Amino acid sequence: MRNLMLFTMLLLVGPLFGQTVQYGKIVGEDDHPLVGVTLAIPSEHDCQPTMSDAKGCFRLRFAKHRVGDVVHGLEVKKQGYEVVNLHVTRQWTLTTADTLSVIMVPKNKVKEARTRYYELSGMSPDEMLFMLEGTSLYEVESPLYSFHISQFSKGIVPSEVDTDIPVTDVVNDRTFVVIIANEDYQLEQNVPFAIHDGEIFKEYCTQLLGIPEKNIHIVTDGTLNNIRYEVDWLEATLQAFHGEAKGVFYYSGHGIPDETSRNAYLLPVDGYGSNMESSYGLDDLYAQLGSADAELMMFFVDACFSGATREGDMMAESRGVAVNSKAGELQGNAIAFSAARGNETAFAYQEKSHGLFTYYLLKKLKETGGDITAGELADYLNENVARMAALQGLKPQRPSAIGTMEEWRTIKLK
């Protein structure tokens, strides 16, 4: 009896072995998951039909295909809906590393949604015409395959700093990075493009600076405890190398001032501007990581500490008057680049879908391949950010840079 049961189990689970599984997700407007969407593949691909679950997720199991094979044709159906990003239903390369993302909207909105999607993806008018008319795009080169759902829903237009990032053959395996990208606040206005800032900065760390993925922690929409945990991790890691490791801390999001002491604070997504205990002190950050005995600690802060938002308005919990905040006191072997000074605002660069400071930071890193000194970068940021703010008719924004070492301006970033 036991042998019979074992044989039966083998018959049931045997076909699963050797299969390649493509994971995917189907979302509607504003990234909401769509449930009960049916998916089918032409019979020659030997893949059984499936359906999206409560989170919009699905799995396509291929018995014959392997990673790297090209799959043609994906039938996606939900009553009253149509697919927006048509290219994924026509052809894609089978992979287990990435999620196949499908966007669907009600039929009466599909034309507008497709036009917007492909315009934001950087497709030329001719290519867009081919797509909207249903013509094959198999031979059309475009950035669509790396264009994410979150970018589409938030109106991000990829710029030149987001693509063709230089790749180094150097491996900086003793550099450790924490990236906090806070965009979707619970009690305050959102920070446009902050998550995009953090994600692209991470790509620069891996590709251009040669920092291994395992050395980088990125947190999007970080709470106070998230930030504390990551700072603790970075401190402990640097201490373990006894002065022979470097650290990088990047932040994009809201900053706020204490209106009494004028001290500066990073604002977690669950914090609010009228309660300093819900925030993370910039002095605390500098002190904790400055005590980690790093060879060099670098800070990049795309935030202002005046109480203003990226759009130039005052935060909901502020008193409506910009505060002339203190810059914060660095400790240890450290250099800090900040997006704005005193009572200034750290603006967004709408055309480039980045913070103004982060855009020019990435631009200079790309132009130089990272072969630049801290002083050269500081001068470039101060000149170009201030100039663009003036050209756009914004209030003054002047980045600042400080260092604890006499020779900090001559230190190379890479």
PLY file of the C-alpha trace (Angstrom):
ply
format ascii 1.0
element vertex 414
property float x
property float y
property float z
element edge 413
property int vertex1
property int vertex2
end_header
0.00 0.00 0.00
2.83 2.40 0.93
4.55 1.75 -2.44
1.28 2.37 -4.28
0.79 5.70 -2.49
4.38 6.74 -3.31
3.87 5.82 -6.96
0.65 7.84 -7.08
2.34 10.88 -5.57
5.13 10.66 -8.14
2.57 10.62 -10.92
0.95 13.76 -9.51
4.04 15.83 -8.81
6.33 14.41 -11.47
5.10 16.70 -14.27
6.02 19.74 -12.16
9.71 18.88 -12.15
11.71 20.51 -14.90
9.14 23.22 -15.44
10.08 26.87 -15.92
7.76 29.29 -14.14
7.20 32.86 -15.31
5.78 35.01 -12.53
3.61 37.99 -13.35
1.24 40.59 -12.01
-1.80 42.33 -13.47
-2.79 45.76 -12.25
-5.37 48.34 -13.17
-5.40 52.07 -12.66
-3.23 53.42 -9.82
-1.46 50.06 -9.46
-4.51 48.31 -7.97
-4.30 44.52 -8.50
-6.86 42.92 -10.81
-8.39 39.65 -9.67
-9.79 36.89 -11.88
-7.99 37.77 -15.12
-7.60 34.71 -17.35
-4.32 34.13 -19.18
-3.60 31.64 -21.94
-0.64 30.89 -24.22
-0.78 29.33 -27.74
-0.73 25.54 -27.57
2.73 25.21 -29.15
4.24 26.63 -25.96
2.80 23.80 -23.82
1.55 26.09 -21.06
-1.72 25.59 -19.19
-4.17 28.53 -18.82
-4.16 30.29 -15.47
-5.86 33.13 -13.58
-4.69 36.08 -11.47
-5.18 35.77 -7.71
-6.39 38.26 -5.07
-3.11 40.21 -5.36
-3.20 40.27 -9.15
-0.38 37.73 -9.32
-0.16 34.76 -11.67
2.23 31.98 -12.70
2.75 30.55 -16.16
4.28 27.07 -16.09
6.21 25.96 -19.18
7.03 22.27 -19.57
9.29 22.58 -22.62
10.62 26.15 -22.58
13.60 27.32 -20.57
14.91 30.69 -19.37
16.03 32.75 -22.36
13.46 31.31 -24.79
11.24 33.79 -26.62
7.49 33.34 -26.05
5.02 34.64 -28.64
1.44 35.43 -27.79
-0.28 35.92 -24.44
-4.06 36.09 -24.30
-5.25 38.21 -21.37
-9.00 38.50 -20.73
-11.23 40.20 -18.19
-14.76 41.29 -19.04
-14.95 45.01 -19.72
-11.14 45.47 -19.69
-8.36 45.68 -22.26
-4.57 45.51 -22.03
-2.65 48.81 -22.11
0.96 47.66 -22.61
0.32 45.46 -25.63
3.97 44.58 -26.26
4.06 42.12 -23.36
1.19 40.12 -24.88
3.01 39.68 -28.18
6.53 38.68 -27.33
8.80 38.45 -24.31
11.88 36.54 -23.19
11.18 33.91 -20.54
12.82 34.73 -17.22
12.43 33.69 -13.62
14.22 36.79 -12.32
11.63 39.43 -13.22
7.88 39.77 -12.97
5.91 40.04 -16.20
3.83 43.18 -15.66
0.50 43.66 -17.43
-1.65 46.80 -17.16
-5.40 46.66 -17.87
-8.02 49.42 -17.82
-11.74 49.64 -18.68
-12.35 49.61 -22.43
-13.56 53.20 -22.51
-10.19 54.35 -21.13
-7.81 52.13 -23.06
-6.97 54.50 -25.95
-6.05 57.35 -23.62
-4.10 55.01 -21.33
-2.13 53.46 -24.20
-1.19 56.84 -25.60
-0.01 58.01 -22.21
1.87 54.79 -21.48
3.82 54.73 -24.71
4.52 58.47 -24.67
5.98 58.14 -21.16
8.00 55.14 -22.30
9.90 57.29 -24.77
8.49 55.72 -27.92
8.67 57.77 -31.09
5.41 58.86 -32.80
5.93 56.32 -35.60
6.50 53.47 -33.16
3.46 54.53 -31.16
1.35 54.54 -34.33
2.46 50.98 -35.08
1.51 49.86 -31.60
-1.87 51.57 -31.47
-2.82 50.19 -34.87
-1.85 46.69 -33.84
1.21 46.36 -36.09
3.96 44.04 -34.90
6.74 45.63 -32.89
9.03 42.62 -32.86
11.83 44.55 -34.56
11.28 47.93 -32.90
14.00 48.96 -30.46
12.48 50.79 -27.49
12.89 51.14 -23.71
9.49 49.61 -23.00
10.76 46.37 -21.52
12.45 48.23 -18.65
9.51 50.57 -18.06
7.77 49.72 -14.79
4.14 49.97 -13.77
4.99 52.30 -10.86
6.64 54.70 -13.30
3.58 54.68 -15.55
1.11 55.39 -12.74
3.22 58.19 -11.26
3.86 59.95 -14.57
7.63 59.38 -14.62
9.31 60.21 -17.92
12.72 58.49 -18.08
15.52 61.00 -18.74
19.06 60.65 -20.05
20.47 60.05 -16.56
18.28 56.94 -16.17
19.72 55.07 -19.15
23.14 54.02 -20.48
24.73 54.25 -17.05
28.51 53.65 -17.35
29.66 50.26 -16.10
32.94 49.87 -14.24
35.08 46.75 -13.94
36.21 47.84 -10.47
34.66 46.04 -7.49
34.31 48.16 -4.34
33.37 45.34 -2.01
34.27 47.34 1.10
31.80 50.11 0.44
28.37 49.78 2.05
25.28 51.81 1.18
21.93 52.70 2.74
19.32 54.38 0.52
16.12 55.79 2.01
13.59 56.98 -0.59
10.47 58.43 1.04
7.68 59.45 -1.32
4.22 58.38 -0.18
3.69 60.02 3.21
0.83 59.03 5.49
0.23 62.44 7.10
2.11 64.91 4.91
2.23 65.78 1.22
4.02 63.26 -0.99
7.51 63.91 -2.38
7.36 63.58 -6.19
9.96 61.24 -7.73
11.67 60.35 -4.42
11.42 56.59 -5.00
12.67 57.04 -8.57
15.59 59.04 -7.14
16.56 56.22 -4.80
16.15 53.44 -7.35
18.33 55.15 -9.96
20.95 56.13 -7.36
21.18 52.43 -6.50
21.85 51.64 -10.18
24.70 54.15 -10.16
26.14 52.52 -7.03
26.21 49.07 -8.61
27.10 49.91 -12.21
29.21 53.04 -12.04
30.77 52.75 -8.57
31.14 48.96 -8.61
29.45 48.33 -5.26
28.04 44.77 -4.98
24.26 44.43 -4.68
24.61 42.63 -1.35
26.33 45.71 0.10
23.36 47.97 -0.64
20.19 48.30 1.42
17.39 50.34 -0.19
14.18 51.20 1.66
11.27 52.87 -0.08
8.75 54.72 2.09
10.70 54.06 5.26
9.17 54.39 8.70
11.11 55.67 11.72
12.01 52.10 12.73
13.05 51.29 9.14
15.50 54.18 9.18
16.84 53.30 12.62
17.36 49.67 11.60
19.28 50.58 8.44
21.50 53.09 10.22
22.24 50.47 12.89
23.14 47.97 10.15
25.47 50.39 8.41
27.16 51.37 11.67
27.72 47.74 12.72
29.02 46.77 9.28
31.52 49.63 9.14
32.73 48.89 12.67
33.41 45.28 11.70
36.05 46.44 9.19
37.97 48.56 11.73
38.55 51.63 9.59
39.02 49.79 6.28
35.53 50.29 4.82
33.55 53.18 3.36
29.91 54.08 3.88
27.32 55.94 1.80
23.99 57.22 3.10
21.53 58.61 0.53
18.19 60.17 1.44
15.39 61.54 -0.73
12.23 62.74 1.00
10.96 65.33 3.44
13.17 67.07 5.94
11.78 69.24 8.72
13.16 71.76 11.23
12.61 71.98 14.96
11.14 75.48 15.06
12.63 76.10 18.53
16.17 74.73 18.23
16.32 75.01 14.40
17.88 71.51 14.31
17.24 69.47 11.16
15.36 66.14 11.00
14.64 63.49 8.36
10.90 62.79 8.22
9.83 59.11 8.02
6.65 58.34 6.05
4.77 57.77 9.30
6.02 61.00 10.90
4.52 64.46 11.02
6.08 67.88 11.10
4.80 69.13 14.47
6.29 66.27 16.51
10.07 65.92 16.49
9.85 62.54 18.26
8.31 61.10 15.08
11.42 62.15 13.10
15.09 61.21 12.86
17.62 63.89 13.82
20.29 64.77 11.27
22.74 65.30 14.14
21.88 61.81 15.42
22.55 60.36 11.97
25.90 62.14 11.67
26.92 61.15 15.20
26.03 57.46 14.91
27.69 56.86 11.56
30.54 59.20 12.38
31.43 56.98 15.35
31.61 53.85 13.17
35.35 54.32 12.45
34.83 54.32 8.66
37.65 55.13 6.27
35.16 57.59 4.74
31.47 58.25 5.30
29.56 60.12 2.59
26.06 61.59 2.90
23.80 62.71 0.03
20.62 64.37 1.28
18.00 65.47 -1.29
15.77 67.24 1.18
15.39 70.67 2.68
14.90 71.48 6.35
12.82 74.63 6.09
9.39 72.97 6.32
8.70 73.31 2.57
7.66 70.65 0.04
9.27 69.93 -3.34
6.56 72.01 -4.98
7.51 75.02 -2.82
4.42 74.94 -0.55
4.67 74.56 3.20
4.06 71.15 4.75
0.66 70.50 6.28
1.98 70.37 9.85
4.26 73.41 9.54
3.35 76.93 10.65
3.49 78.24 7.10
6.80 80.08 7.55
10.12 78.68 6.33
12.58 78.09 9.17
16.29 78.86 8.78
17.54 75.47 9.96
21.01 74.42 11.06
23.13 72.32 8.72
23.96 69.57 11.21
27.37 68.73 12.70
29.44 66.06 10.94
31.62 63.65 12.92
34.34 61.18 12.00
35.85 61.07 8.50
32.84 62.40 6.66
31.60 64.48 3.73
27.98 65.60 3.38
26.22 66.96 0.28
22.87 68.64 0.91
20.28 69.81 -1.61
19.56 73.21 -0.05
20.59 75.59 2.73
18.87 77.23 5.68
15.33 78.28 4.76
15.56 77.21 1.10
13.46 74.58 -0.70
14.74 71.40 -2.38
12.68 71.42 -5.58
11.67 68.71 -8.03
12.87 68.82 -11.64
9.58 67.90 -13.29
10.95 67.48 -16.82
13.52 64.95 -15.64
11.36 63.11 -13.06
13.92 63.60 -10.29
14.72 65.91 -7.45
16.69 68.85 -8.86
19.67 67.99 -6.66
19.61 64.26 -7.50
19.31 64.92 -11.23
22.50 66.97 -11.32
24.26 64.55 -8.98
23.52 61.67 -11.37
24.32 63.79 -14.42
27.81 64.63 -13.17
28.50 61.06 -12.09
27.51 59.84 -15.55
29.60 62.47 -17.37
32.71 61.69 -15.33
32.22 57.97 -14.75
32.63 58.78 -11.05
36.19 60.04 -11.60
35.64 63.30 -9.75
36.68 64.86 -6.47
34.25 65.88 -3.75
35.20 69.52 -4.29
34.57 69.36 -8.04
31.18 67.74 -7.44
30.27 70.33 -4.80
31.10 73.23 -7.13
29.17 71.64 -10.01
26.05 71.02 -7.91
26.05 74.48 -6.42
26.38 76.17 -9.81
23.98 74.05 -11.84
21.21 73.50 -9.30
21.13 77.21 -8.43
21.13 78.14 -12.11
18.28 75.78 -13.06
16.17 76.92 -10.10
16.58 80.50 -11.32
15.80 79.59 -14.95
12.57 77.90 -13.84
11.52 80.94 -11.85
11.80 79.11 -8.52
13.04 80.41 -5.20
16.80 80.11 -4.64
18.16 76.61 -4.12
21.88 76.35 -3.39
23.30 72.94 -2.48
26.01 72.80 0.14
28.90 70.46 0.91
30.94 70.15 4.07
33.69 67.82 5.25
35.50 67.08 8.49
38.95 66.59 6.94
41.15 69.42 5.71
41.69 67.67 2.38
38.04 66.62 1.86
37.70 68.56 -1.41
40.47 66.49 -3.03
39.00 63.08 -2.13
37.80 61.05 -5.12
34.30 59.61 -5.08
35.34 56.41 -6.83
0 1
1 2
2 3
3 4
4 5
5 6
6 7
7 8
8 9
9 10
10 11
11 12
12 13
13 14
14 15
15 16
16 17
17 18
18 19
19 20
20 21
21 22
22 23
23 24
24 25
25 26
26 27
27 28
28 29
29 30
30 31
31 32
32 33
33 34
34 35
35 36
36 37
37 38
38 39
39 40
40 41
41 42
42 43
43 44
44 45
45 46
46 47
47 48
48 49
49 50
50 51
51 52
52 53
53 54
54 55
55 56
56 57
57 58
58 59
59 60
60 61
61 62
62 63
63 64
64 65
65 66
66 67
67 68
68 69
69 70
70 71
71 72
72 73
73 74
74 75
75 76
76 77
77 78
78 79
79 80
80 81
81 82
82 83
83 84
84 85
85 86
86 87
87 88
88 89
89 90
90 91
91 92
92 93
93 94
94 95
95 96
96 97
97 98
98 99
99 100
100 101
101 102
102 103
103 104
104 105
105 106
106 107
107 108
108 109
109 110
110 111
111 112
112 113
113 114
114 115
115 116
116 117
117 118
118 119
119 120
120 121
121 122
122 123
123 124
124 125
125 126
126 127
127 128
128 129
129 130
130 131
131 132
132 133
133 134
134 135
135 136
136 137
137 138
138 139
139 140
140 141
141 142
142 143
143 144
144 145
145 146
146 147
147 148
148 149
149 150
150 151
151 152
152 153
153 154
154 155
155 156
156 157
157 158
158 159
159 160
160 161
161 162
162 163
163 164
164 165
165 166
166 167
167 168
168 169
169 170
170 171
171 172
172 173
173 174
174 175
175 176
176 177
177 178
178 179
179 180
180 181
181 182
182 183
183 184
184 185
185 186
186 187
187 188
188 189
189 190
190 191
191 192
192 193
193 194
194 195
195 196
196 197
197 198
198 199
199 200
200 201
201 202
202 203
203 204
204 205
205 206
206 207
207 208
208 209
209 210
210 211
211 212
212 213
213 214
214 215
215 216
216 217
217 218
218 219
219 220
220 221
221 222
222 223
223 224
224 225
225 226
226 227
227 228
228 229
229 230
230 231
231 232
232 233
233 234
234 235
235 236
236 237
237 238
238 239
239 240
240 241
241 242
242 243
243 244
244 245
245 246
246 247
247 248
248 249
249 250
250 251
251 252
252 253
253 254
254 255
255 256
256 257
257 258
258 259
259 260
260 261
261 262
262 263
263 264
264 265
265 266
266 267
267 268
268 269
269 270
270 271
271 272
272 273
273 274
274 275
275 276
276 277
277 278
278 279
279 280
280 281
281 282
282 283
283 284
284 285
285 286
286 287
287 288
288 289
289 290
290 291
291 292
292 293
293 294
294 295
295 296
296 297
297 298
298 299
299 300
300 301
301 302
302 303
303 304
304 305
305 306
306 307
307 308
308 309
309 310
310 311
311 312
312 313
313 314
314 315
315 316
316 317
317 318
318 319
319 320
320 321
321 322
322 323
323 324
324 325
325 326
326 327
327 328
328 329
329 330
330 331
331 332
332 333
333 334
334 335
335 336
336 337
337 338
338 339
339 340
340 341
341 342
342 343
343 344
344 345
345 346
346 347
347 348
348 349
349 350
350 351
351 352
352 353
353 354
354 355
355 356
356 357
357 358
358 359
359 360
360 361
361 362
362 363
363 364
364 365
365 366
366 367
367 368
368 369
369 370
370 371
371 372
372 373
373 374
374 375
375 376
376 377
377 378
378 379
379 380
380 381
381 382
382 383
383 384
384 385
385 386
386 387
387 388
388 389
389 390
390 391
391 392
392 393
393 394
394 395
395 396
396 397
397 398
398 399
399 400
400 401
401 402
402 403
403 404
404 405
405 406
406 407
407 408
408 409
409 410
410 411
411 412
412 413
